[in-house]
Amino acid sequence: MNNLSPLSELTERWLRPAVERVPRGLAIGIPYAWLLIFFLAPFAIVLKISFAEPQLAMPPYTSIFEFLNEAGDYFSVELNLGNYLLLIEDDLYWRAYLNSLKIAAISTALALLLGFPMAYAMARAPERWRGPLVMMMILPFWTSFLIRVYAWIGILKGEGLLNGFLQWLGLIDQPLAILNTDIAVYIGIVYSYLPFMVLPLYATLEKMDESLLEAAADLGCRPFKALWKITVPLARPGIIAGSCLVFIPVVGEVVIPDLLGGSETLMIGRTLWSEFFTNRDWPVASAVAIVLLLLLVVPIALFQRHLLVRAEATR
C-alpha cells in the first residue's frame, strides 16, 4: 500500500530523478553565475568608481583608464586614493560607521530579547496553532515596508496614538518627544526586522527534543537554568542566523533613520544616500559603500571560517 501523499509521490517519481540527471558542474555553476552577475560585477563597477574623481558631467566621475595612443594599444590606470583618505580624515564618516554599528548591535540585541520568547512560545504551541502563528508573524510583509514605517510616525508623534493613550491613562501630563529621536529609530527597526529574528529561532527550536528538558527537570534542574543550559545552546544556530539577518541590513538602513530619526541620527546609510543624490559625489559614495561592505563581509567570513574549524575539530 502506498502511503505517500500526492506531493511526495510527485517528488519521488518525477522531481528527484530529474534533479539527479542534472550534471554536477551545471548545478554548481548556476549559483556561481548568479553571484558573478548580481554581486561581483556590481561590486567591481562600484570599486572602479571609488578610485575616480568627481566631475560635472554624465557620468559624474572621471575614467580611471586612459588610452595612450589612438589605436588603443596602450593605456594607463590612474587610481585616486583621496576618496578613501577622506573617509579617515573627515570624522563625519567614521562617526557614521560607528553609530551605525552601535544602532545595529543594540537593535539586534533588542530583537533577540523579544524574538526568543516569541519563537519559543510558537515552537511549544500545539501543532495545529503553529501554522497560523507563523502566518501572523509574516503577515506584515504583505504590506509595504514604507507604509509600515509611515504608520509609526502617526503613532509616535506628539499628537499620536501612543501619547494620546498614555495621557488617557493619566501616566503623563505632556506629550513625550519620541519621534525624531534614536528611540523612535530603535522602535522602527525592531518592529520591522523582528520577523527575521523570530523565524530562524522558531525553525531551530521546533526541532529541539523536549525529552532533554524533561530529563533535566527529573534531575532537579530548575526551569530557568534548564532554559539557559539546554535550550539556548541548542538554539545557537537560530540565534546566529537571526542576528545576522537583522544586524547586516540594519547597518545600512536608510528609510527608518530618515523618517523616524532626527537630524542628529547619524547612520552610514543616510550619509551614503546624501553623497549619491544630494552632493552627487559618486566616487566618495562608492568608497563609503566599499568600506561598509568590507566591514560586514570580512568579520562574517572570518566567523564562518572559525565555525568550520571548530566543527572539524569536534569530529
N, C-alpha and C positions, 0 to 999 in steps of 0.2 A: 504493500500500500504506500502510495506516495504522499508524504506528509508535508511536502514543500508548498509554500504559498505561491501564487502565480508570479509574483515579482522574483522570488528566489528561484523558481523554476526557469524563468526567462534569463536570469543571470547565469545560472549553471549551464543552460543549454546553448545560449547564443553569445552573451557578452564575454564570458570568461574565455571560450575558445577564440573569439575574435581578438581579444587582448593578447592572448598567448601567441597568435600568429604575427603580431606586430614586431618588426625587427628591433632588437635591443638598442641599436645605435639610433634609430629613429625615435624611440620612446625617450631616450636620454637627450637627444638633440633638440627636441621641441621646447622643453623648458629653458635650455641654454640659449636657443634662438630668441625666445621671448625676452629673457634678461638682456641679451645683446641689443635688441631693437628698442626696448622700452626703458632700459636702465643705463647700460653702458654708453650707448650712443648719445642720449641727452646729457649724461654726465660729462662725456668728452667735449660736447659743444659748450656747456657751461664752464668747464675748466679752461677751454681756449679763450672764452670771453673774459675770464678773470685775469688773464695776462695782457689784455688790451688796454687802450686808453680811451676815455670818453671823447666824443666829438659831436658837433651839431650837424648831424646828417642822419640818413637812414641806410643801414642800421646805425644806432648811436654809439658806435665804438669803432676803433681802427682795426685793421687787419694785422695780425702778428706775422704773417708771411709776406715777403716782398720779393718779387722776381728781379733778378739782376740783369737779364737781357730780354730782348723782345721775343725770342724763341721760347723762353720759359725753361731753359735747360738748367739754370741755377737759381736758387732762391735763398734768402736769409730769413732767419727767425729772430724776431725781437720780442723778448719777454719782459713785461713791465711788472716788477715785483712791488711797486709802490702801493698797489691796492691791498696787498697782504700786510705791508708795513703800516698802512693807515689803520688797520684793524687793531694793531698793537698800540700805536701811538695815541689814538683817539679813545678816551675812556668810555665814550658812548657805546661802542660796540662790545667791549669786553664786559661792561656793566650789563648790557642787554643779554649777553650769553649767560652770565652768572645768575641774573634774575630769572631768566627762562628756566635754567636748570633747577633753581630753588622752587619756583612755582610748580614745575612738573613733578619734582620729588614730593612736595607737600600734597599736591593733588593726588598723586599715586598712592601715598600712604592713607589719605582720607578715603579714597575709593576702595582700598583694601579693607580698611576697618568697617566700612559699610557693606561692602560686597561679600565678605567672607560669611557673616551670619546669614545673609540672604541666600547665598549659594548653598550653605549647609542646610537651611530650612527647606529649600527646594529639593535637595538630594534626599532628605529624610521624610519628605511628604509622601502620602500614599501614591502609588504608581499612577492611579487614574487622574491625579491632580498635577503631575509633573509636566505633562504636555501643555495644559493651559497656563501654568506658571511660567514656563519658558516662553510661550506666546506673549504673555503680558510683559515679559522682560524685553522682547524685541519689538513690541508694538510701537514705541516711539520712533523707530527707524522708518515707519510708514509715513511719517510727517517730515517735512523739510527741516533740515538742521537749522537753517537761518530763521525759519518761523518759530522754532522752539526757543532759540536764543532771544528773539524779539519778545516772546511771551514773558521771559524773565524780567525784561525792562518794566512791563506793566505790573509785575509782582513786587519788584524791589524798589521802585521809585518812591519818592516821598508820599505821594497820594495813592500809592499802590495797594494791592490786596494785603500784603504782609503787614505794613504799618497800620492799615485800617483794622485788621484783625487784632493786632496787639493793643491798639487803643481801645477797641471794643471790649477786650478782656480787662482793661484797666492796668495793664502791665507797664505802659509808657504814657507820658503826657505829650511829648513832642515826637514827630516822626524821626525815625532813625535814618542817618545818612549811610545807606548801604550801597546804593547804585553809584557807579563811577569810583569804586574802591577795589582794593585787592580782594576783599571778602566776597564781593559780587563775582569777581573772576573765578575764585575758588568754587563758589556755588555753581556757576555755569559750567565749569569744566567737569566737576564731579558728577553733576546731573547728566551731562552729555556723554561722558565716557564710562559711566558706571556699568552699562551692559558689557563692555569689553573686558571688564574685570570679573563680572559675575559668571558669564557663560563658560570661560575656561575653568574657573573654580568648580562650577557645577558639574562639568564633564569629568573632572578628576574625582570629586567627592562622591559622585554617583557610583563609581566603580569600587569604592572602598569596601572592604569586608567588615561588616558590622560585628562579626564574631570577635574581632580584636578588641573592640570596646567592651563587649560582654566579658571577655576573659580578664581584661583589666579591672572591671568592676568586681568580678569574683575574687580577684587577688587583693581587693581593698583599696584600689586606686580611686581617688575622688574624680568626679566628672570633669572639673576644670583641668586637673593635672593630666587626665587621660586625653582631653582635647589638645593640650599643649604637647604632650609627649608622643601621641599616636596620630591624631588627625592632622595636625599642622605639618609634621614631616611627610606624611603620605600625600598631602595636598601641595607639596612644594612645586611639582611641575606646573600645576594650575596657577600657583602664586607667581611663578616666574613668567609664565606666558601672559597672564593678565597684566602684570606690572609692565612688561614690555609693550603690550598693546595700548596701554594708557600713557606711559611715560614718553615714548617716541613721538607720537603725533602732538602731544601737549607742548613739547619743547618748541615746535614750530607753529603753534596755534596763532591765528590771525584774527578770526571773526570774533571770538569771545572777548579777548582783551580790548578790541576796538569798540565793541558795542557796550560791554558791561564795565570795562575798566576806565580809569581816569587818565588824565594827561601824564600822570607820574607812573602809570603802569607800563614799565619798560620791558618789552619782550622782543626777542630777536625776529619773530615773525612780522611784527609791525614795522620794525626797522628795515627788514628786507623789502616789505611792500613799499615803504616810503622811498627807498633808494631806486627801486624799479620804476614806479609810476609817478612819483612826485618829483624827485630830483632827476630822474631819467639817467642815472649813473649806473648803467648796466655792468660795467667791469667791477665796480665796488660791490654791487649787489651779488654778482656771481661769486666773488671772493667770499662774501658772507655766507652764501649758500654752500660753498665747498667746505669751508671750515665747520659749518653746522653739521654737514653730512659726516665729516671725519669724527667730530665729537660724539656722534651717535653710533656710527658703524664700527669704529675701531674698538671701543670698550665691549660692545656686544660680541664682536668676533673673538676677542680675547677671552671673554667669559664662556662662549661656546667651546672654544678650544680647551679651556680649563675643565668644563664638564665632560668632554670626550676623554681627556686624560684621566680624570677621576673615575669615569665609568670603566675604562680599560684596566685601571689599577685594581678595581674591586672585583674583577672577573676571576 
